[in-house]
Amino acid sequence: MKLGNLLTPDRIILEMTAGQHWPAIVELIDHLVSCSSLAPELRDEVLEALKTREEQVSTGVGHGVAIPHAFSDKLERVVAVLGRSKAGIDFEALDGKPVHFVILFLVPKKDYHLHLQTLAAIAKMFTNPESRRRLGDAAGHQEILDIFAGKPRKAEGSPSA
């Protein structure tokens, strides 16, 4: 599972407006609906599934990262969205620190195994402090997608390969 395959420019919010846990999740779901990545009629059902999951334990996993996720039997494929907040979101994270990256994903119930693969890919990306720094510094959607795709950073002033 490659995270870069789940994200597109319209599934990245460069600067989230929400400052709290639940409003941040709603902002991400509403963004998926507005960019036609999630059917409007699934909005409330998905939010309810996310709320049930968040009530178990916060998906704010530490290091400034939150990974809210849920399942739906009405999805045909994994849907993901990345939100970034330079100011930080009070996500009730396990380490008590603000969250700067929220990667929310929804998995079809029939593809439950993709849930673990997606979590593993996210963990691999976000446990690396350099990746988090680069994502925080990224100026635009394409730069973020390049980081997720594993492309090396372009050095300033160096000729392109």
N, C-alpha and C positions, 0 to 999 in steps of 0.2 A: 504494500500500500504506500503510494507516494502522495504526500500531502499536496505537492504542486499540482497533482491531477484533480484535486478536489476544489481548488480555489481558482477563481477567475477574477479579473479586475473588478467586476461588479459585485463580487463577494468579499470585498475588503473595505472596511471602514477605516480610513487613515486616522481619524480623530473622533472617538465616540463622545457623545454629549452626556450620557448617564454617568452618575457618580456613585451609584449604589448597586448592589448585587442584583436584585430582581429587575429594576428598570433597565439595567444593561442587557439582561437576557431578552426582555421585551423589545429593546431597540434592535438587537440582532435579528430576532424573528421578523419584526416588521420590515427590516431591511431586505431579508430574503423574500418576503411577500412583494415588496415594492419593485424588486428587480426580477420578478417572475421566476424565482428559483424555488418558491414554495407556493402552492395553491392557496389562495385566500381562505377557502373553506377548511383548510387543515390548521390554520393559525391557532385557534383556541384549543384544539385537541393536542397539538404539539406543545403549547405552553403548559397545559395541564400535566403532560408527561414530564416535561422539564421540571415543573414545580415539585412533583412527586419525587423525582430523583434528587433535587436539591434539598428536600426536607430530610433525606437520609443522612447526608453529610455534604458539606459544601464542596463544589468541584474546583474551588480555588486551591490549587495543589501546592502553592509556594513558588518562590523565585519570581513573583510577579505574573504568574500564569494561572488562568482558569480554563477548565475544559468541560463546560456544560454539554451534556449529551442525553439523548433519549431515543426511543424506538417508536416506529409507526408501522402498522400493517398496511398503510395506504401509500407508502413510498416505494418507488421502483429502484432507487439508487441512493447512495449516501449523498447527503447534502451538507455542505460546510460553509461557514462564514468566519472570517477573522476580523476582530475589532481591536483597535489599538487605542490606548489612552495614555498620553504623556503625563497628564495630571494624576492618573491612578484612580482606580475604582475600589471602593470598600466592598469587597466580595466575600467578606467573612472567611478569608483564606485560612488554611490550616496553620500557616506561619504568622498570621495576624498582620501581614504587610499588604499594602495596596497592590492591586492587579493592574498590569499595563498591557497585557495581551489576553484576549478572550477568544478562544477558538471553539466555536459551538458547532456540533455536528449531530445529524439525525441519521439513523440507520434503519433500513427496512427490517422488520422483525424476521423475515425469511432469511436474512443475511446476517444473523447474529454474530457470526465469526468475524465479520468485518469490523465490529465494535472493538474487539481486542487488537486487531491489526492497526486500526486507526489510532487508538490510544497509544500503542507502542511507537508509532511513527511520530506522534505529537511529543511524547516523552523524549524520544531521541533528539528531536529538533530543539526543544525548549530546555533541556537540561544542560545544553551547551551555552555557557555565558557569552561566548563570542557571537553565537547565532542570535541570542536575545539582544545584544548590543547592536548588531547590524540591523535587525528588524526595527529596533527603536530609532535608529538613525536614518532608515530608508526614507527617501524623499517622495516616492510615489508607488503606485500600484505595481508597475512592472519590476521595480527594484525588489519589492517584497516577493513577487512571484519568482524572480531569479534566485533569491535566497532559498526559498522553499524547493526549488528545482536543483539546488546544490551547485549553482554556478558560482565560480570564484568571483570575488570582488574585483572590479576594474580599478587598477592603480591610476591615480591622476597623472596625466601627462604621458602615460605609456602608450605606445602604438597598440592598436587592437590586433588580436591574433587572428 
